[in-house]
Amino acid sequence: MAKSVFSGHHKFLVETLIAARQRSGQTQQQLAARIGKDQSYISIIENSQRRVDVLEFFALATAMGEDPVELFREVAEKLPRDLAV
């Protein structure tokens, strides 16, 4: 597996997105098709090789049947309160 270009707290976002996709019962390919992308797009995100901006997060959450605000809350709850960017 390729090494992540991101480290630290980014893993919490990735873990949350993977868990949400699994809860939705979708494969990477199915989720990608719902947002008009190739399967590799989801794979690269889930392997921490690509960051997700807020609009992409919204599209992914919606395509998985999740409330984007609630899904982001899951991420935020995992982050330390003294997070330095």
URSULUR-V185168 format. One record per residue. N is the residue number from 0. RES is the residue in one small letter. NEAR is the number of other ideal C-beta (glycine too) atoms within 10 Angstrom. Layout:
N:RES:NEAR / N:RES:NEAR
This chain:
0:m:6 / 1:a:8 / 2:k:8 / 3:s:13 / 4:v:11 / 5:f:13 / 6:s:9 / 7:g:10 / 8:h:14 / 9:h:14 / 10:k:13 / 11:f:17 / 12:l:22 / 13:v:20 / 14:e:15 / 15:t:21 / 16:l:23 / 17:i:14 / 18:a:13 / 19:a:20 / 20:r:21 / 21:q:11 / 22:r:11 / 23:s:16 / 24:g:9 / 25:q:18 / 26:t:13 / 27:q:19 / 28:q:13 / 29:q:15 / 30:l:22 / 31:a:20 / 32:a:15 / 33:r:16 / 34:i:14 / 35:g:9 / 36:k:18 / 37:d:12 / 38:q:14 / 39:s:12 / 40:y:17 / 41:i:24 / 42:s:14 / 43:i:15 / 44:i:24 / 45:e:16 / 46:n:14 / 47:s:19 / 48:q:15 / 49:r:16 / 50:r:13 / 51:v:15 / 52:d:8 / 53:v:9 / 54:l:9 / 55:e:15 / 56:f:19 / 57:f:15 / 58:a:17 / 59:l:24 / 60:a:20 / 61:t:14 / 62:a:20 / 63:m:22 / 64:g:12 / 65:e:19 / 66:d:10 / 67:p:16 / 68:v:9 / 69:e:10 / 70:l:21 / 71:f:17 / 72:r:11 / 73:e:16 / 74:v:16 / 75:a:13 / 76:e:9 / 77:k:12 / 78:l:11 / 79:p:8 / 80:r:5 / 81:d:5 / 82:l:10 / 83:a:6 / 84:v:4
